[in-house]
Amino acid sequence: MKLKNILITVTDIQKSIEFYKDLFGLEVILDQDGNVILTEGLVLQDAKIWERFLEKEIIPRNHASELYFEEKEIEKFVEKLENYKEPVAFVNPLMTHSWGQKVVRFYDPDGNLIEVGTPM
């Protein structure tokens, strides 16, 4: 068995596609009416569809999980975040862990937690 995809819920598919394309370079592989598969295995699911399917409320910024990316030139990436066309909500600014890895945490437009760190 292998893990195939990670699914996150979003309220505006197009806005989320732009966010993940502009900041992370992800491209659309498949668009199926409220269910979009991006490169790297990230799936965007329309929140209304997900709520109907699960019959449960979606809780943004629940801090129960995060998407993790690595970037060698993290200072340039943080600058890109700071200059993004819409304000990005930071959880923590660029910091350095005791083991030497630099990381930044922030939310996507729907409150999904993202961490970007330097490769270990």
C-alpha positions in Angstrom: 0.0 0.0 0.0 1.2 3.5 -0.6 -0.1 7.0 0.3 -1.4 8.5 -2.9 -2.7 12.0 -2.0 -3.4 14.5 0.8 -6.7 16.3 0.6 -7.5 19.7 2.1 -10.8 21.6 2.0 -11.0 25.0 0.5 -13.9 27.5 0.1 -12.7 29.0 -3.3 -11.0 26.4 -5.6 -9.7 29.0 -8.0 -8.2 31.2 -5.3 -6.5 28.1 -3.8 -5.2 26.9 -7.2 -3.6 30.4 -7.7 -2.1 30.4 -4.1 -0.5 27.0 -4.5 0.7 27.7 -8.0 2.1 31.2 -7.3 3.9 30.3 -4.1 4.8 26.6 -4.5 4.8 26.1 -8.3 2.1 23.4 -8.1 0.1 22.7 -11.3 -3.4 21.3 -11.9 -3.3 17.6 -13.0 -7.1 17.0 -12.9 -10.1 19.2 -12.3 -13.3 17.3 -11.5 -15.9 19.8 -10.5 -14.9 20.7 -6.9 -12.1 18.2 -6.6 -8.8 19.3 -8.0 -5.6 17.3 -8.0 -2.4 19.3 -8.0 1.2 18.1 -8.6 3.0 16.7 -5.6 -0.2 14.9 -4.6 -2.2 17.8 -3.1 -5.9 17.6 -3.6 -8.2 20.6 -3.1 -11.8 19.7 -2.2 -14.6 22.2 -2.2 -15.6 22.6 1.4 -19.3 22.5 0.7 -18.9 19.1 -1.0 -16.8 17.8 1.9 -19.3 18.9 4.6 -22.2 17.3 2.7 -20.2 14.1 2.3 -19.0 13.9 5.9 -22.0 15.5 7.5 -19.5 17.3 9.8 -18.5 20.9 10.2 -15.1 22.0 8.9 -13.0 23.7 11.5 -10.4 26.1 9.9 -7.2 26.7 11.8 -7.6 23.6 13.9 -3.9 23.0 14.1 -4.4 19.2 13.9 -2.2 18.8 10.8 0.1 20.8 8.4 1.4 20.6 4.9 5.2 20.5 4.9 7.4 21.8 2.1 11.2 22.2 1.9 12.9 25.2 0.3 16.7 25.8 0.0 16.3 29.5 -0.4 13.9 30.1 2.4 14.7 33.8 2.9 13.6 34.4 -0.7 10.5 32.4 -0.1 9.6 34.4 3.0 10.0 37.6 0.9 7.6 36.1 -1.7 5.1 35.4 1.1 5.4 38.9 2.5 4.8 40.4 -1.0 2.0 38.0 -2.0 -1.0 39.8 -3.6 -3.2 39.0 -0.6 -2.0 39.2 3.1 -0.6 35.9 4.4 -1.3 35.1 8.0 1.9 33.9 9.7 1.8 31.5 12.6 5.5 32.1 13.3 8.1 34.2 11.4 11.2 32.7 10.0 13.0 31.0 12.9 15.9 28.6 13.4 15.4 25.4 15.4 18.1 24.3 17.8 19.1 21.6 15.3 19.8 24.3 12.7 16.8 24.0 10.4 15.1 27.3 9.4 11.3 27.2 9.2 8.3 29.5 8.7 4.6 28.6 9.4 1.6 30.3 8.0 -2.0 29.6 6.8 -3.3 29.2 3.3 -6.4 31.2 2.5 -8.7 28.7 4.2 -6.7 28.3 7.4 -4.8 25.1 6.5 -1.5 25.2 8.3 1.7 25.1 6.2 5.3 24.8 7.2 8.2 25.5 4.9 11.6 24.5 6.1 15.2 24.2 4.8 16.2 20.7 3.8 17.7 18.6 6.6 
